Amino acid sequence: MPAVTWRWASFADLTAAELYAVLAARAAVFVVEQRCAYLDPDGLDRGALHLLGWDGDVLAAYLRVLPPGARFPEAAIGRVLTAPAYRGCGFGRALVAEAVRGLGAQPLALSAQAHLEGFYASFGFVRAGPAHDEDGIPHVPMRRDGA
């Protein structure tokens, strides 16, 4: 796996170049690649923490963490992505591990694409309800206790 530099940032702390890289990556993966026509900038980024994984000046991995109550009662991990050029290198696993480590012992929630349920289970997340459709993709709600 190439070296990665992790950076946690509030919305206000993101530089214009970082924000552009984040929005471009999210649009490339979630809108174009996954063919989901939806407005990615959903108004929740300003209150979120953002975890960016950089390989030099290239954004290789990203996720955001919404505060408790914004989407779930717990803090919520979302918009989890690995740039296509970095898939298969362990960046996704490293990204989620860094998020779980950095967020400490608080309860966490997420809505996982159904085919990734086992991936998130390996970090202690468990299914917390029935599968549902999000933008044409099957998802399952998952929770992780704060221990």
C-alpha positions as CSV (number, residue, x, y, z in Angstrom):
1,M,0.0,0.0,0.0
2,P,1.4,3.4,-0.9
3,A,2.0,5.8,2.0
4,V,-1.0,7.7,3.1
5,T,-1.3,10.9,5.2
6,W,-4.5,11.2,7.2
7,R,-6.1,14.6,7.8
8,W,-9.1,15.2,10.0
9,A,-10.8,18.5,9.2
10,S,-13.9,20.4,10.0
11,F,-15.6,22.0,7.0
12,A,-14.2,25.4,7.9
13,D,-10.7,23.9,8.1
14,L,-10.8,22.4,4.6
15,T,-8.8,24.4,2.0
16,A,-10.5,25.3,-1.3
17,A,-8.3,22.7,-3.0
18,E,-9.2,20.0,-0.5
19,L,-12.9,20.7,-0.7
20,Y,-12.7,20.6,-4.5
21,A,-10.9,17.2,-4.3
22,V,-13.5,15.9,-2.0
23,L,-16.5,17.0,-4.0
24,A,-14.9,15.8,-7.3
25,A,-14.1,12.3,-5.8
26,R,-17.6,12.0,-4.3
27,A,-19.2,13.0,-7.6
28,A,-17.0,10.6,-9.6
29,V,-17.7,7.6,-7.3
30,F,-21.3,8.1,-6.1
31,V,-22.9,10.0,-9.0
32,V,-21.0,8.9,-12.1
33,E,-19.6,5.4,-11.3
34,Q,-22.6,4.2,-9.3
35,R,-25.0,6.0,-11.7
36,C,-27.0,7.7,-8.9
37,A,-28.5,11.0,-9.9
38,Y,-28.7,12.9,-6.6
39,L,-27.4,16.1,-5.2
40,D,-24.2,15.1,-3.3
41,P,-23.7,18.4,-1.5
42,D,-26.7,17.7,0.9
43,G,-26.2,20.5,3.4
44,L,-24.7,18.2,6.0
45,D,-21.0,18.8,5.2
46,R,-20.7,22.0,7.2
47,G,-21.4,20.2,10.5
48,A,-19.4,17.1,9.6
49,L,-15.8,16.1,10.3
50,H,-14.0,15.0,7.2
51,L,-11.3,12.4,7.0
52,L,-9.1,12.7,4.0
53,G,-6.4,10.2,3.0
54,W,-3.7,11.7,0.8
55,D,-1.1,10.0,-1.3
56,G,1.1,13.0,-1.9
57,D,-1.3,15.5,-3.4
58,V,-3.9,12.9,-4.6
59,L,-7.0,12.2,-2.5
60,A,-6.9,8.4,-2.3
61,A,-9.6,7.9,0.4
62,Y,-12.3,9.9,2.1
63,L,-15.2,9.7,4.5
64,R,-17.3,12.1,6.6
65,V,-18.7,11.8,10.1
66,L,-22.0,13.5,10.9
67,P,-22.7,14.5,14.5
68,P,-25.2,12.6,16.6
69,G,-28.7,13.5,15.6
70,A,-27.9,14.6,12.0
71,R,-28.9,11.3,10.5
72,F,-28.9,8.7,13.3
73,P,-29.0,9.1,17.0
74,E,-25.3,8.2,17.1
75,A,-22.5,9.9,15.1
76,A,-22.7,8.6,11.6
77,I,-20.0,7.6,9.1
78,G,-20.8,8.2,5.5
79,R,-19.6,9.1,2.0
80,V,-16.9,6.4,2.4
81,L,-14.9,6.1,-0.7
82,T,-11.6,4.9,-2.1
83,A,-10.5,6.5,-5.4
84,P,-10.6,3.9,-8.2
85,A,-6.8,4.0,-8.7
86,Y,-6.3,3.0,-5.1
87,R,-8.8,0.1,-4.8
88,G,-7.3,-3.3,-3.9
89,C,-4.4,-1.6,-2.0
90,G,-6.0,-1.7,1.5
91,F,-7.0,2.0,1.5
92,G,-10.6,1.3,2.3
93,R,-9.7,-0.8,5.3
94,A,-7.1,1.7,6.5
95,L,-9.6,4.5,6.1
96,V,-12.3,2.9,8.2
97,A,-9.7,1.8,10.8
98,E,-8.4,5.3,11.1
99,A,-12.0,6.6,11.5
100,V,-12.9,4.1,14.2
101,R,-9.5,4.8,16.0
102,G,-9.9,8.6,15.7
103,L,-13.5,8.6,16.8
104,G,-12.7,6.7,20.0
105,A,-15.2,4.8,22.1
106,Q,-18.4,6.6,21.0
107,P,-21.3,4.7,19.4
108,L,-21.3,4.9,15.6
109,A,-23.8,4.2,12.9
110,L,-23.7,4.0,9.1
111,S,-25.8,2.9,6.2
112,A,-23.7,0.3,4.4
113,Q,-24.2,-0.8,0.8
114,A,-25.5,-4.4,1.4
115,H,-22.5,-6.0,-0.3
116,L,-20.2,-4.3,2.2
117,E,-21.9,-5.6,5.3
118,G,-19.2,-8.1,6.0
119,F,-16.5,-5.4,5.5
120,Y,-18.1,-3.2,8.2
121,A,-18.8,-6.2,10.4
122,S,-15.0,-6.7,10.6
123,F,-14.8,-3.4,12.4
124,G,-17.5,-4.3,15.0
125,F,-20.6,-2.9,13.2
126,V,-23.7,-5.1,13.3
127,R,-26.9,-4.9,11.3
128,A,-29.5,-2.8,13.0
129,G,-32.5,-3.2,10.8
130,P,-33.8,-4.5,7.5
131,A,-32.2,-3.8,4.1
132,H,-33.6,-0.7,2.3
133,D,-33.1,1.1,-1.0
134,E,-30.9,4.2,-1.1
135,D,-30.7,5.8,-4.6
136,G,-31.3,2.4,-6.3
137,I,-28.6,0.6,-4.3
138,P,-29.5,-1.9,-1.5
139,H,-28.2,-0.7,1.9
140,V,-28.4,-2.0,5.5
141,P,-28.3,0.1,8.7
142,M,-25.4,-0.8,10.9
143,R,-24.3,0.2,14.4
144,R,-21.2,-0.1,16.5
145,D,-21.2,0.1,20.3
146,G,-18.9,2.6,21.9
147,A,-16.7,0.1,23.6
